[in-house]
């Protein structure tokens, strides 16, 4: 019979980035290989929020033939939840589990809304300056260091050692590895909150606009932003200035011009009448005329102003 383990740990500190996760499940799996058609899933770990506690549950197949049992137990446990939060789950965990369910004769599939944290972190990789985006690297970046020092690949021989020889130490090592994989997803809350506060603004409506990437040339500013509360799909082209919104992703292209003021080479957007915001006025150096938005001085970009420009353009375009 499969092993099901539950542990509770205090949520300290409280989440910042994950605002409402009462209907969300963090999950991670351990498998005997990468091929979902020929390898099995022998451990599924989940984490949910219960008041001020995190509840970690693990579904462990003590024998390979118990794979179907843990898959069904996992499905039963997450019934009623709406979102799966994972790290590389879109590419690996979710399709792997669905294929194993198919092969085990389990009727249902994972069709929940998915938040793959690796995808989100990858979009902001340039802000973190890390050698890679492995979960352990992100944990160390956030100041969290594991008791477990083994990789997922090293779990495979340990599992077979437990299955073939009853090695309880091997089982405990596997459970610890998966436990820390699940629990330490919470450190991504700290990282995501930091990411979204770099070159980000929160509007009066509570919507957060984060600058992901920008390109400035002699005649255009192109910005890729992310908006926390999507406003629908939009495409607007106004005299070469374009706005495209696809879900939470915002793309903006603005015409810019070169100029020289007080012997300083500047790039400006001559759009103050369109993009008027008091915060933009306050960000401009005093020698810049009120009808210009400064983007760069001597090739030093005023990046902190870009989210304000994006917000103003969105407002202008949608309110027109």
N, C-alpha and C positions, 0 to 999 in steps of 0.2 A: 504494500500500500504506500502511496506517495506521502512524502513528508510536507506538512504545511506549518510554517513558523510565523509568528507575529511578534514584533517588537515595537515599542513606543519610545520616542525620544522627544524632549521639549523642542519647540520651534523657537530658537534663540540665536540670532535676533529675528524679528518678524520679517516676512517677505516685503520687499520694496517693488521689484519689477513684476512679480507674479501677484497681481492685485486680487483677482477673484478666481481661486482654483478649487472652489468647493465641488465643482463638477469635473475636475481634472484628475488624471492618474499619471504619475511618473512611472515609467516602466523600463526594464532592461532584461535581456535574456542571455543565457549561457548555452552554447551549442557545441556539438562535437566537430564542427568545421564550418566553412563558409558556404558550402553548397546546400541550399535548402531542399533540393530534391533527394539527396542521398545522405545527408547528415541530420541528426535529430536535435531537438531542443530539450534539454534535461533540467533547466532551471529558469523560472520566470520570477523576477522580483518586481514588486510594485510599491509605490509610496503615495499615500493620500493624507489629506489634512483633516484632523478631527479636533476642532477647537484650537487650543494652543499646543497641540501635539502632532508630530508626524508619525504616521503608522506605516511601518515597513512590513510587508508580508512576502514570504518566499514559498514558491511551489516547486518542490524538488522531486524529480523522478529517481527513486532509489534503484529502479531497474529500467532499462531502456523501454520495455513494454508498457511502462506507466506514462509514456509521453502523452497519449491521448487523455489520460486522467488529469494531468496537470493543465493541459490546454483547456479542458472543459471547466475545471475549477477556476482557472483564471478568468474565463469568459463569464462565469456565474458571478464572480466577485466584482467585476467592473460593470455589471448591468446597471443602467441608470446614469452612468458617467458619460459625459459628452466629448471629452477631449483627452487624447493621449499625448503626454509630454515625454520626449525621448532625446537621446543624443545619437544621431545618425539613424534614427528609427525609420525614416521614410525610405532610405536606401537599403537597410538591412533588417531591423527587427520586425517591422510590420509585414513586409512580403515574406519573410522567413516563417513567421507564425502562421500566416494565412495558408501557405503551402503545406505546412505540417498539419494544420487542421484539415485541409483537403485530404491528405494522405491517411489521416487517422479516422476519416469518416465523420468528422465534426461538421455539422450543417452550417453553423454561423461563421461569420468572418469579422475581422476588425474593420469597421467602416466608420470609425469615430473621426471627428475633426482632429488633425494632427499638428502639434507644434514641435518641430525638429530643431532643437537648440543648436545643433552643429550648423545648420543652414543659416540661422540668425547670426551666430558668432562669425561665420565665414564672411558674411557680407560686411562685417566691421573689422576684419582682420588687421587692416592697416592701422587701426587705432590702438591695438594691443601690443604690437612689436614683439611677437612671440615666435620661437623657432618652429612651432607646429601647433595644431589645434587639438591634440589628444587631450582626453579628459583629465589625465593626471597632470599634464602641463598646465591646464587651466586651474586645477586645484591648487597647485603650487603658486601660481600667479595670485590667487586669492588668499594665500597664506594657510592652506589646509594641507596637512601631510598625513598620508595613510599609515595604518598599521600593516595592511596588505601591500606587498611589494611585487606581486606576481602579475603577469599579463593574462589576457583572456586566452591566448594560445596555450599558456602553461597550465590552464585549467583542464584541458582535454585529457592528458595522461593521468592527472589526478582523479578525474571522474572514473576512468577505466580502472584505476587502482582501487577505488572504492567498490565499484561494481564487481570486479573479479576477486578481490582479496578482502573486502570488508574493511578497508583502511579508513577508520573514523577520523583520523587526523586530516586525511585528504578531503573528506567531506566538509569538515570544519573550515578548511582553507578556502574551498569553493564558496561556501556560504558567506564567509567573511568578505571575499572579493566582490561578490554580487551585492552584498549589503552595503559596502562602501561605494560601489558604483551608483547605487540608487540614492543613498543618503547624500552623497557629495554632489548630486545634481543641484542641490540647493545652493551650492557655492556659485552656480551660474546666475543665481538671482543677483548676487553682489556684482558679478562681472557685467551682466546685462544692464543693471542700473547705472553702472559707471559708463558703459558704452553709450547709453542713451542720454546721458547728461553731458557728453562731450559734443560740442557743436549742436546742442539741442535747445529747443525752447518749448515751454508749455503755454498754450494759449489760454485766454480767459475762459474758453469753453472747456478746458481740461484736456485738450488734444495735444499730444506731444509730437513735434516735428523734428526729426533727426536727419542731419546731413550725413549721407553715406559716402558720396563721392562727388567730386567736382572737377571740371576742366575749364580753364580760362584761356582764351586766345585773344588776338587783337580785336576781334569783332563779335565774340560771343562768350557768354557764360552758360555752361551746361551743368545742371545740378541733378543728382539722384538723391531723393529723400525718402524717408519712411514716415508715415503718419499713423499714429496709434489707433485712431478711430476712422476707418475708411469712409469716404463720402460718396462712393459709387464710381463707376467708370466714366471718365471725362476726357475729351480731346478738344482743345481750343487752339486755333492759330490766328493770331492778331498781328498783322504786319510783320511777320517773321518771328514774333515772340510766341512760343508754343508752351502749352501745358498739357500733360498727359497723366491721368490718374488711372491706375489699374489695381484695384483692391487697396492695399496699404502702400503701394509703391507710387511715388510721384516723380515724374521727369519734367524738368523745366529748361527751356532754352531762351535766353534773353540776348538781345542785341546790346553790345557795349562799344564804347569808343575810347581811343587813346587821347590824352591831353597832357599838357604841362602846366603846372601851377607852382609858383615859387620855386622854380628849377627842379621840381619833382615830377617824374614821369608817373602818370596815374592812369588807371583804367576806371571808367565810370559808366554807370547806367543812367541815361538821361530820362529817368522815368519817375522822378519824385512825385509828380502830380498824380501818377497812377498808383504808385506803391507807398503812398504816404502812411507812415507810422511814426509815432513820437520816438519809439525806441531806435528807429533808423536814424532819425535826426540826431539823437544823442550819441550815436556811435561814430558819426562823421567827425573828423578833425575840424577845428575851428576855421581853417583856411579854405575849406571846401564850400562852394556856393550851395545855398539851400535847395537848388533845383537839380542837384546831382547826388547820386549814391556812389560812394567810393568803394571800389572793389580791390584795388591794389595801389600801393605807393612804392615806386622803384622795385617792382616785382615782389613785394612783400604783401601777401594776400590778407585781406581783412575777413578771414573765414568766419569769425564769430557772427558776422552780420548776415551770412548767407541764409540761415534758417528764417530770419525775419523777412528777408526778401521773398523767400518761398511762400511764407505764410501770407504776406501781402498780395502776392500774385494770385494765390488760390482764392483769397477773399474777393479780390477785384474780379476775377474771372467768373466766380460762381454767383456773385451778387448782381453782376451787370444785368 
